[in-house]
Amino acid sequence: MTEYRVYVIELDKGVSRKSKFRKANPDYQGVKPCVYVGHTAKTPEERFAQHSAGKRSSSFVKQHGIRLKPKLYERYQPSATRKEAEAKEQWLAEKIRSRGYGVWWN
């Protein structure tokens, strides 16, 4: 049975100059990091490697990805279904954004 996981990748602050990112984060003050939140049926490490290699990658992660941020996602694992993981991804993205981070998620 497949398990799904959410993950968080730190992005360099250069991503905050992208108009799409700024539009999605109008209240971002630049104090906290910028991050990408996603979900996967792979390990977060495998998925980050895919993003970095440009395979099924967010352009923000490919261009600005730095490292995984396990402290932001480890406690929310795993999800039994893709639908549950998608809901958890959105919830986690909104939770992190409410803490002052710049956040991108699909």
C-alpha positions in Angstrom: 0.0 0.0 0.0 1.3 3.4 -1.0 1.9 6.0 1.7 2.1 9.7 1.0 4.2 12.3 2.7 4.3 16.1 2.8 7.6 17.9 2.6 9.0 21.4 2.9 11.9 22.7 0.9 13.7 26.0 1.8 14.0 28.4 -1.1 16.6 31.1 -1.4 15.2 34.6 -0.9 15.6 35.4 -4.6 12.3 33.6 -5.2 10.6 36.5 -3.3 11.4 38.8 -6.3 9.3 36.6 -8.7 5.9 38.3 -9.3 3.9 35.0 -9.0 5.5 34.4 -5.6 4.9 38.0 -4.4 1.3 37.8 -5.6 0.8 34.5 -3.6 2.4 36.1 -0.5 1.3 39.7 -0.3 2.0 40.0 3.4 5.5 38.4 3.3 7.9 40.7 5.2 11.2 39.0 4.3 12.1 38.0 7.8 11.4 34.3 7.8 12.5 31.9 5.0 10.7 31.2 1.8 9.6 27.6 1.3 7.9 25.2 -1.1 5.4 22.7 0.4 4.5 19.5 -1.5 3.4 16.0 -1.2 4.8 12.7 -2.6 4.6 9.0 -2.6 8.4 8.9 -2.5 10.6 9.9 0.4 11.1 13.7 0.8 14.8 13.2 -0.1 13.9 11.4 -3.4 11.4 14.0 -4.3 13.8 16.9 -3.6 16.4 15.2 -5.8 13.8 15.0 -8.6 13.0 18.7 -8.2 16.7 19.5 -8.3 17.2 17.5 -11.4 14.2 19.1 -13.1 12.1 16.0 -13.2 8.4 16.9 -12.5 9.8 19.9 -10.8 8.4 23.2 -9.6 10.5 25.9 -11.4 10.8 27.7 -8.0 12.4 24.6 -6.5 14.6 23.9 -9.5 15.9 27.5 -9.5 15.8 28.4 -5.8 15.7 25.1 -3.8 18.3 24.9 -1.0 17.4 22.1 1.4 14.6 20.1 3.0 13.2 21.5 6.3 12.2 18.3 8.1 11.3 20.1 11.4 8.4 21.7 9.5 6.9 18.5 8.2 8.2 15.3 10.0 5.4 15.2 12.6 2.7 15.1 9.9 3.6 11.8 8.3 2.3 9.6 6.7 -1.0 10.0 4.8 -2.9 7.0 3.7 -4.3 8.5 0.5 -3.3 11.0 -2.1 -6.4 13.1 -1.3 -5.4 13.2 2.4 -1.9 14.2 1.5 -3.2 17.0 -0.8 -5.4 18.4 2.0 -2.5 18.1 4.5 -0.2 19.9 2.0 -2.6 22.9 1.7 -3.2 23.0 5.5 0.6 22.9 6.2 1.3 25.6 3.6 -1.3 27.9 5.1 -0.1 27.1 8.7 3.5 28.0 7.7 2.5 31.1 5.9 0.5 32.3 9.0 3.9 32.1 10.8 5.4 34.7 8.5 7.1 32.5 5.9 6.9 33.1 2.2 5.2 29.9 0.8 4.6 28.3 -2.6 2.6 25.2 -3.1 0.6 23.7 -5.9 
